[in-house]
Amino acid sequence: MNENNGYKDLIVWQKAMDLVVLIYRMTDSFPKSELFGLTSQMRRAVISIPSNIAEGSRRKTGKDKCHFYTMSFGSGSELETQLEAAKRLSFGAKEGYPATEGVLSEVLKMLNKMIGNSEYGY
């Protein structure tokens, strides 16, 4: 990892940022009545993923890093449930769901490997 860019060089962070864009675009077409409901929850959950990756990458100890990567994984799991709810409620364009779910799945798999890596503690 290049010290100049730090977390920005992490593929998991880059994919998580792609996911932010996908979710913001998707939720733009949700009903206005959901602005303070599911739209807000999904946006908070998705931005938490790369934010915690960034914070964790700057921590000094493996245990601290793992803690933030675990929080990021938890936010991804929340988003997974919220995406399913939005899909069942027929919010947004249905053709956007497969790509979004695919990127989320990739991010969760990468985080799971990072968390499971003994280098990070736990």
C-alpha positions in Angstrom: 0.0 0.0 0.0 1.4 3.4 -1.0 1.8 5.5 2.1 0.7 8.6 0.2 -2.7 7.3 -0.5 -3.1 4.8 2.4 -6.7 3.5 2.5 -7.5 4.9 -0.9 -5.2 2.2 -2.4 -7.3 -0.6 -0.7 -9.5 -2.4 -3.3 -12.1 -2.9 -0.6 -12.3 0.8 0.1 -12.5 1.6 -3.7 -15.3 -0.9 -4.1 -17.1 0.4 -1.0 -17.0 3.9 -2.5 -18.4 2.5 -5.8 -21.2 1.0 -3.6 -21.8 4.5 -2.1 -22.5 5.9 -5.6 -24.7 3.0 -6.5 -26.8 3.3 -3.3 -27.2 7.1 -3.6 -28.3 6.8 -7.2 -30.7 4.0 -6.4 -32.3 5.8 -3.4 -32.7 9.0 -5.5 -35.7 7.2 -7.1 -37.3 6.0 -3.9 -40.6 7.5 -2.8 -40.2 10.9 -1.2 -42.1 9.5 1.8 -39.0 7.4 2.4 -36.5 10.3 2.6 -36.3 10.0 6.4 -36.9 6.3 6.4 -35.3 3.6 4.3 -33.5 6.1 2.1 -31.8 7.7 5.0 -30.9 4.4 6.7 -29.4 3.0 3.5 -27.3 6.0 2.9 -26.0 6.1 6.5 -25.2 2.4 6.3 -23.4 2.6 3.0 -21.2 5.6 3.9 -20.3 3.9 7.1 -18.6 1.0 5.2 -15.7 3.0 3.5 -15.5 5.4 6.5 -14.8 2.6 8.9 -12.3 0.9 6.5 -10.5 4.3 6.3 -10.4 4.7 10.0 -9.4 1.2 10.7 -6.5 1.4 8.2 -5.1 4.3 10.1 -5.2 2.5 13.5 -1.9 1.3 14.9 -2.8 -2.1 16.5 -4.2 -5.1 14.8 -7.1 -5.3 17.3 -8.1 -1.7 16.5 -8.0 -2.3 12.8 -10.1 -5.4 13.2 -12.6 -3.5 15.3 -13.3 -1.0 12.5 -13.3 -3.6 9.8 -15.9 -5.5 11.8 -18.0 -2.3 12.2 -17.8 -1.9 8.4 -18.9 -5.5 7.9 -21.8 -4.9 10.3 -22.9 -1.8 8.3 -22.7 -3.9 5.1 -24.9 -6.5 6.7 -27.4 -3.8 7.6 -27.4 -2.6 4.1 -27.9 -6.1 2.8 -31.2 -6.3 4.8 -32.3 -2.8 3.8 -31.7 -3.6 0.1 -33.8 -6.7 0.5 -36.6 -4.7 2.1 -36.4 -2.0 -0.7 -36.6 -4.8 -3.3 -39.6 -6.4 -1.7 -41.3 -3.0 -1.5 -40.5 -2.4 -5.2 -38.6 0.8 -4.5 -36.2 2.0 -7.3 -35.4 0.4 -10.6 -35.3 -3.4 -10.3 -32.5 -3.6 -12.9 -30.2 -1.8 -10.5 -30.4 -4.4 -7.8 -28.2 -7.2 -9.2 -25.2 -4.9 -9.7 -25.6 -3.3 -6.3 -25.9 -6.6 -4.6 -22.9 -7.9 -6.4 -20.6 -5.1 -5.3 -21.9 -5.4 -1.7 -21.2 -9.1 -1.8 -17.7 -8.5 -3.0 -17.1 -5.9 -0.3 -18.4 -8.2 2.5 -16.2 -11.1 1.3 -13.1 -8.9 1.3 -13.9 -7.5 4.8 -14.6 -11.1 6.0 -11.1 -12.1 4.9 -9.5 -9.0 6.4 -11.3 -9.7 9.7 -10.4 -13.4 9.7 -6.8 -12.7 9.0 -4.9 -13.4 12.2 -2.7 -10.3 11.6 -5.7 -8.2 12.6 -6.2 -9.6 16.0 -9.4 -11.3 17.4 
